[in-house]
């Protein structure tokens, strides 16, 4: 059930992102924080869907930040949703996209007590 709800929320976000596309911004107008966040989620899910047939990101996955003249969202997160994490950045009006998707498949094995016995 939870997966169905996540998928439904994702689809709504994608549809909303389409309505607030960066191309709708007048020349020289910076995206709002909400518009930038929506675009970042859309770009990350689009790339992840193309590569892995999975779109795990949502509006609460990461915080959006405007720094050095670009919007930045995400990070390499080894404990991300189902092992996925993303790094997205773009210009103030939503131009010049950079999207990286990471899939962490490493697992940490618990320490075994017999490690001391091998020495």
N, C-alpha and C positions, 0 to 999 in steps of 0.2 A: 504494500500500500504506500509506504514511504517513497519508494522509487517512482511510483505513479505520480504522486504529489510533486516530487522534485522535477519530473519531466514536464508536468503541466505548468509549473512556475517558470521553468526554463522557456517553454514555448511562448508564454505571455511576455517574458522579458525580451525575447527575440523580436516579437511583433511590435513591442513598444519601442525597441531600439530602431526598428525600421522607420517608425514615425518621427523619430528625433535624429535622423541621420545628420552627420556633420555637413553634408552637402547643402542642407537647408540653412546653414549659417550665413548671414550677410558677410561680405568681405570685411576682414579686420575684426570680426567679433569672436571672442574666445568662447569656447563651450562652457556651459555652467558645470559645476561639479557633478550634478546629477546626470547631465547629458554625457559627460566624459566617462562616468562610471558605467552607464548603460552601454556605451560604445565599447569600452574595454571588455566587458563581459561578453558582448556579442562577438568581438574579434577573437577572443580566447576560445569560446565554444565553437566558432566556425572552424578554426584551425584544428582543434582537438577532434571535432566530428569528422573532418576530412582525413585525418591521420589514423584515428583509433575508433571511429564510429561511436563516440561517446562524448557527451557534453556536460561535464560535471560542475561547471562554474556558475555562481550566482552573485547577486549584488552584495552578499555578505562574505564572499570568499576572501577578499582583500580590501584594503582602503585605497582610495584614489588620491594622488598627490600631484600638485603642479610644482615642478622644480626645474630649474635651469631651462625655462622656456618650453617645457614639454610636460604632458600628462604621463604619469607613471602608475602602474597597477601591477600587483603580484610580486612573487619572488619564488626562488627555488625552495620548495617546501616538501621535505621528505615524508612528512605525515599528511600530505594533501589528500583531498577527497579521492578515495580509491587509488591513491598513489600519484594522482595527477597534480601538477602545479603549472603556473604560467607566469610569464613576464611579458607585459604589454606596455608599449609607449607610443605616443603620437603627438603631433604638433598641437598648438593651442586651438585650432579650428577642426581638429580631427583628421588632419592630413598626415602623410608620411608615416604610415603604420609600421611598427616593429612588433612581431609576435613570436614568442618562443614557448613551446610546450614541453614539459618534462614529465616523464613517467618513471617513477621510482619503483623498481621491482625487487630491490634488496630487502632482506629481512634480517633481523637480529635474532640469533639463536640464544636461548637462555644459557647462562653459564652452567656447566655441569660440575657436580661435586667431584667426579672422578678425574678432573684436570690435575688436581694435586697428586693423585696416585701415579701419574705418568712420569713424574720427575724423579 
